[in-house]
Amino acid sequence: MTKSNKFSPEVRERAVRMVQEHRGDFPSLWAAIDSIAPKIGCVPQTLNEWVKKAEVDSGLRVGTTTSEA
């Protein structure tokens, strides 16, 4: 069974950008993610994974980047 990509890369990038832009409006990163996820139609855990991957790709978090994978 393969995992389908319900969300386009553009939607993912926009969602991550929304979290980054509004992070300061919430008491925690999770609160921002929890608020924004339903607005784009995904669960908070999914958006959290996208945010973490974006942080790795930009060098803000340690891990394997998308281009290395």
PLY file of the C-alpha trace (Angstrom):
ply
format ascii 1.0
element vertex 69
property float x
property float y
property float z
element edge 68
property int vertex1
property int vertex2
end_header
0.00 0.00 0.00
1.44 3.37 -0.98
0.96 6.64 0.82
-0.92 9.20 -1.25
0.07 12.84 -1.24
-3.22 14.58 -0.59
-1.57 17.98 -0.34
0.45 19.64 -3.08
3.92 21.00 -2.32
2.49 24.51 -2.64
-0.12 23.86 0.06
2.51 22.35 2.33
4.84 25.33 1.85
2.01 27.79 2.51
0.97 25.96 5.69
4.54 25.91 7.01
4.91 29.60 6.17
1.68 30.37 8.05
3.01 28.58 11.13
6.32 30.45 10.93
4.61 33.82 10.43
2.10 33.37 13.26
4.27 31.43 15.71
4.63 34.50 17.94
0.86 34.92 18.20
0.55 31.69 20.21
1.99 30.50 23.53
3.77 27.56 21.84
4.65 26.12 18.45
2.12 23.34 19.00
-0.64 25.88 19.69
0.13 27.58 16.38
0.12 24.26 14.54
-3.08 23.15 16.26
-4.80 26.37 15.19
-3.59 26.42 11.58
-3.91 22.72 10.65
-7.72 22.65 10.43
-7.67 25.74 8.24
-5.81 23.82 5.55
-7.62 20.53 6.15
-4.96 18.39 7.80
-4.37 17.05 11.27
-1.88 18.87 13.52
0.53 15.92 13.53
0.89 16.16 9.75
1.55 19.88 9.82
4.04 19.37 12.64
5.99 16.92 10.44
6.02 19.44 7.60
7.29 22.17 9.93
10.03 19.91 11.31
11.13 18.91 7.78
11.22 22.57 6.70
13.38 23.39 9.74
15.80 20.58 8.83
15.93 21.73 5.21
16.68 25.32 6.26
19.35 24.29 8.76
17.40 25.26 11.88
17.10 21.64 13.03
19.54 18.73 12.85
18.56 15.91 10.51
18.66 14.58 6.97
17.54 17.18 4.48
15.13 16.44 1.67
17.90 16.76 -0.91
20.10 14.27 1.02
17.33 11.71 1.35
0 1
1 2
2 3
3 4
4 5
5 6
6 7
7 8
8 9
9 10
10 11
11 12
12 13
13 14
14 15
15 16
16 17
17 18
18 19
19 20
20 21
21 22
22 23
23 24
24 25
25 26
26 27
27 28
28 29
29 30
30 31
31 32
32 33
33 34
34 35
35 36
36 37
37 38
38 39
39 40
40 41
41 42
42 43
43 44
44 45
45 46
46 47
47 48
48 49
49 50
50 51
51 52
52 53
53 54
54 55
55 56
56 57
57 58
58 59
59 60
60 61
61 62
62 63
63 64
64 65
65 66
66 67
67 68
